[in-house]
Each structure stands twice: as structure tokens, then as C-alpha cells.
Amino acid sequence: MPLDPQIQTVLQAVKAAALPEFWQLTPDQAREQYKQRIKRMDVRDEPIHEVEDKPIEGPEGGALMLRIYRPRKAESGELMPALVWYHGGGFVIGDLDTHDTACRQLAKAGDCIVVAVHYRLAPESRFPAAVDDSMAALRWLARRGHEIGVDPDRIATGGDSAGGNLATVCALLARNEGFPKLSLQLLIYPCVAPEPETPSHYAFAEGHLLTRKTLTWFYKQYIRNSTDTRDFRFGPLIAEDFSNLPPAFVLVAGYDPLRDEGVQYAAKLIEAGNRCTLVNYEGMVHGFLLMPGAVDAVKRAVAESGAALRAAFARR
């Protein structure tokens, strides 16, 4: 399938802006440029019932910030299901604000509370700091989620790109630890391979927003040394055991360097006997979920993700 016409317009605008790529910037400069890019393709004032920032204790004693999205007022005595959301950005850029609209939309589409996690970023905090923060948030929600109206028996993990990586890793760790039992993994074009060496990494190395140089720059900021690439908490595709994992909804984009590894991860889940739905948005590029003001396909992606969440929570 050819590139979606709206994506072509986005790519043309990015090319005309002639901005430096993230790998040519400092991490702080890359973060600011990313925020400005998101603002240009976002929508304004996505309505939602309530948003609350809540600090909890992080794995090293400091504060770990959560942002809680409630799509509606809970009925008397009702505990709602929850999606723990890990934002994308290569473990280096992105934050609660860049993914605010996506979280609002997913909360409404899934009729669930979304708990977004402000995990530590690299290179200031390298691997496995993001994993430790992500698991700390998940464990807190499973143990104390009732304090914010969450049903501890209906929790999903989810994220886009690097956030999809963290969502898969948390699902694997929760399976290994026997707690908590998760309802779903919602994985939006996740990065799960230990090395960027699939055919799609080379086919879409340039010209489709996420470039090969930027991707490798992200990883160099994140890992401590090459030994980390042999740790499944960095590259969950190399985990030894994929059995007894929660159901998964895996969404990939056709013109994304990460496409093939997302497909491979879905295949691993299915081969191990897990329930998994794989959807390929063939005309899309990496990061399209954050373009609701420019790309109509975002609505369909959010709706499909919401339907997967509702179905998983209904199974309980």
C-alpha cells in the first residue's frame, strides 16, 4: 500500500522545515524539538472528565509522578479498569505532556482509567532505570489502585515505541514474579529487538520520520554498554520464555523501521499459545498516533485500541 496522502503531507512539511534530526542535537534540544513537533500535529483541548497528577514513591526513594485520566465519573462503589501507559520517545525524549492527548483518547475509547508514568529518561538515567520506574508504577497500582478507584483485577499495560518496549517488559516481569495478573498488553509500534537489524530497519532508514541514525542514537543514550543488549529487559524479543503472557493487541505501521520486530514479537506470542491480535496500518509511519490533528487514521487506531481494552477487561 502506498503512503497515506495525509502522511505524505506531514513528511513534506517536515522536509520543508529542514530541522536537524534528533541525533544531531543534545538530549534537551531533542526534547524541545519533539514537543514543538507534537504541538503542530495535535488537537486542542481534548475533553475528558478529570486529570490528576499524583506522586508515588519511586524505586530509589524519590518521587515518581503519575498522571491519572478518568473518562467519566465512577458510579457509587465502582472500581474501574486501568491502562498503565508508558510514553514513547526512544527512552530519551517524550513526557506526560507529549502524550497527553493520546492518553485522554485511550481513556475514553477504552472506558478505563489511564495511568501515565513519568519514568526517568536517558542519558541522565540509563537502563534499567526506566524499567524499574515502570514496574514500580505497575506494582503500586496493583496494590493500591483501589485508592484511586482502580480495580486491581483489571489492569493492562500499554505504550507506543519505547513505551511499548516497557509495556512488554513489565508483562514479562509480572509473569515471572506471579504478580500482578494483567488483562492485556496494548503495544503500539513497539521497539522490542536488541539490535536494529530487520529488513524494515533498512527499507525505511531515511525519510519516514524515525530514521536509523536517530534510532541508534536513542539506544546509545539508553544502554550502559553492549552487555545490556543481551538483557531481555532491553530487547524483550530475546526473552527465553513467552508462555503464559497476557493477551496482546499489537499495532504496527507499514513504513516504520520498527515494523518487522513488532510482527516478530506478535509471532512469538502466538507461537507460545498466547492470544494476540496483530494489526498493520500499512500506509502509516512511526509516531502517527500522536498526529490526531493531521491524520484521520488516528481515530481508527484509537477506536481499535479502545475496543481491545474493553474486550480484555470484560473477560476479567
Residue pairs with C-beta under 8 A, 6 or more apart in sequence:
1 254
1 282
1 283
2 283
3 11
3 255
3 283
3 285
4 283
4 284
4 295
4 297
6 294
6 295
6 296
6 297
7 255
7 283
7 284
7 285
7 288
7 295
9 294
10 41
10 209
10 285
10 291
10 294
10 295
11 207
11 208
11 209
11 285
14 37
14 209
19 33
20 33
21 211
21 213
21 214
22 30
22 33
22 34
22 90
22 92
22 93
22 214
22 217
22 218
23 211
23 213
23 214
23 216
23 217
25 33
27 92
27 93
27 121
27 122
27 123
27 124
27 221
30 92
30 93
31 92
31 93
31 94
31 95
34 89
34 93
34 94
34 98
35 95
35 97
35 98
38 98
38 290
40 293
40 294
41 290
41 291
41 292
41 293
41 294
41 295
42 101
42 290
42 291
42 292
42 293
43 101
43 292
43 293
44 293
46 100
46 101
46 104
46 105
47 104
48 69
48 70
48 71
48 104
48 107
48 108
49 70
49 71
49 72
49 73
50 68
50 69
50 70
50 73
51 67
51 68
51 69
51 70
51 104
52 67
52 68
52 70
52 148
53 65
53 66
53 67
53 68
53 96
54 65
54 66
54 67
54 68
54 148
55 63
55 64
55 65
55 66
56 63
56 64
56 66
56 136
56 137
56 140
57 63
57 64
57 136
57 140
58 64
58 133
58 136
59 132
59 133
59 135
59 136
60 132
64 117
64 118
64 119
64 133
64 136
64 137
65 96
65 118
66 115
66 116
66 117
66 118
66 137
67 96
67 100
67 103
67 115
67 116
67 118
68 113
68 114
68 115
68 116
68 148
69 103
69 104
69 107
69 113
69 114
69 115
69 116
70 80
70 107
70 113
70 149
71 107
71 108
71 110
71 111
71 112
71 113
72 111
74 80
74 149
78 149
79 146
79 149
79 150
79 151
79 152
80 111
80 112
80 113
80 149
80 150
80 151
80 154
81 110
81 111
81 112
81 113
81 150
81 151
81 154
81 155
81 156
81 183
81 309
81 313
82 112
82 113
82 114
82 115
82 141
82 145
82 150
82 151
82 154
82 155
82 156
83 106
83 107
83 110
83 112
83 113
83 114
83 115
83 155
83 156
83 157
83 158
83 186
83 309
84 115
84 117
84 134
84 137
84 138
84 141
84 155
84 156
84 157
84 158
84 167
84 170
85 99
85 102
85 103
85 106
85 114
85 115
85 116
85 117
85 158
85 159
85 163
86 116
86 117
86 119
86 134
86 157
86 158
86 159
86 162
86 163
86 164
86 166
86 167
86 170
87 94
87 95
87 96
87 98
87 99
87 116
87 117
87 159
87 160
87 162
87 163
88 94
88 99
88 159
88 160
88 161
88 162
88 163
88 164
88 188
88 287
89 95
89 98
89 121
89 161
89 162
89 163
90 161
90 162
90 191
90 214
90 215
90 217
90 218
90 219
90 221
90 222
91 121
91 122
91 127
91 130
91 162
91 165
91 218
91 221
91 222
92 121
92 122
92 123
92 218
92 221
92 222
93 121
94 121
94 162
94 163
95 118
95 121
96 116
96 118
98 290
99 116
99 160
99 163
99 290
101 290
101 292
102 160
102 289
102 290
102 302
103 114
103 116
104 114
105 292
105 302
106 112
106 114
106 158
106 186
106 302
106 305
106 306
106 309
107 113
107 114
108 306
109 302
109 303
109 305
109 306
109 307
109 309
110 305
110 306
110 309
110 310
110 313
111 306
111 309
111 310
112 154
112 156
112 309
112 310
112 313
113 148
113 149
113 150
115 137
115 141
115 148
115 150
117 133
117 134
117 137
119 129
119 130
119 133
119 134
119 137
119 166
120 129
120 130
120 133
121 130
122 129
122 130
122 221
122 222
123 221
123 222
126 221
126 222
126 223
126 224
127 222
127 223
127 224
127 228
127 231
127 233
127 234
128 231
128 233
128 234
130 162
130 166
130 222
131 166
131 169
131 170
131 173
131 233
134 166
134 169
134 170
135 170
135 173
135 174
138 155
138 157
138 170
138 174
138 180
139 179
139 180
141 150
141 152
141 155
142 152
142 155
142 179
142 180
143 152
145 151
145 152
145 155
146 152
152 180
153 181
153 316
154 183
154 313
154 316
155 180
155 182
155 183
156 182
156 183
156 184
156 185
156 186
156 246
156 309
156 312
156 313
157 166
157 167
157 168
157 170
157 171
157 174
157 182
157 184
157 185
157 186
157 246
158 164
158 167
158 184
158 185
158 186
158 187
158 188
158 305
159 165
159 166
159 167
159 186
159 187
159 188
159 190
160 188
160 189
160 190
160 287
160 289
160 290
161 188
161 189
161 190
161 191
161 258
161 286
161 287
162 191
162 218
163 188
163 190
164 187
164 188
164 189
164 190
164 191
164 192
164 262
165 190
165 191
165 192
165 234
165 236
167 185
167 186
167 187
167 190
168 185
168 187
168 190
168 192
168 236
168 265
169 232
169 233
169 236
171 182
171 185
171 245
171 246
172 232
172 236
172 239
172 245
173 233
174 180
174 181
174 182
175 244
175 245
175 246
181 246
182 246
183 246
183 247
183 312
183 313
183 315
183 316
184 246
184 247
184 248
184 249
184 308
184 309
184 312
184 313
185 245
185 246
185 247
185 248
185 249
185 250
186 248
186 249
186 305
186 308
186 309
187 248
187 249
187 250
187 251
187 262
187 265
188 251
188 289
188 301
188 305
189 251
189 252
189 253
189 256
189 258
189 259
189 262
189 286
189 287
189 289
190 250
190 258
190 261
190 262
190 265
191 215
191 258
191 261
192 235
192 236
192 237
192 261
192 262
192 264
192 265
193 235
193 237
193 261
193 264
194 229
194 230
194 234
194 235
194 237
194 238
195 229
195 235
196 212
196 215
196 216
196 219
196 257
198 259
198 260
198 261
198 264
199 260
200 256
200 257
200 258
200 259
200 260
200 261
201 212
201 215
201 257
201 258
201 260
202 212
203 257
204 210
204 255
204 256
204 257
204 259
204 285
205 211
205 212
205 213
205 257
206 212
208 255
208 256
208 257
208 285
208 286
209 285
209 286
209 287
210 256
210 257
210 258
210 285
210 286
210 287
211 257
212 257
215 257
215 258
222 234
223 229
223 234
228 234
229 235
230 238
232 238
232 239
232 240
236 265
237 261
237 264
237 265
237 268
241 272
242 268
242 269
242 271
242 272
242 274
243 272
243 273
243 274
244 274
245 269
245 272
245 274
246 274
246 312
247 274
247 275
247 276
247 312
247 315
248 266
248 269
248 274
248 275
248 276
248 277
249 276
249 277
249 279
249 304
249 305
249 308
249 312
250 262
250 263
250 265
250 266
250 269
250 276
250 277
250 278
250 279
251 262
251 279
251 280
251 281
251 301
251 304
251 305
252 258
252 259
252 262
252 263
252 278
252 279
252 280
252 281
253 259
253 280
253 281
253 284
253 285
253 286
253 288
254 280
254 281
254 282
254 283
254 284
255 283
255 284
255 285
255 286
256 262
256 284
256 285
256 286
257 286
258 286
259 280
262 278
263 278
263 280
266 276
266 278
269 276
270 276
277 308
279 304
281 288
281 297
281 301
283 297
284 295
284 297
288 295
288 297
288 298
288 301
289 298
289 301
289 302
291 298
292 298
292 299
292 302
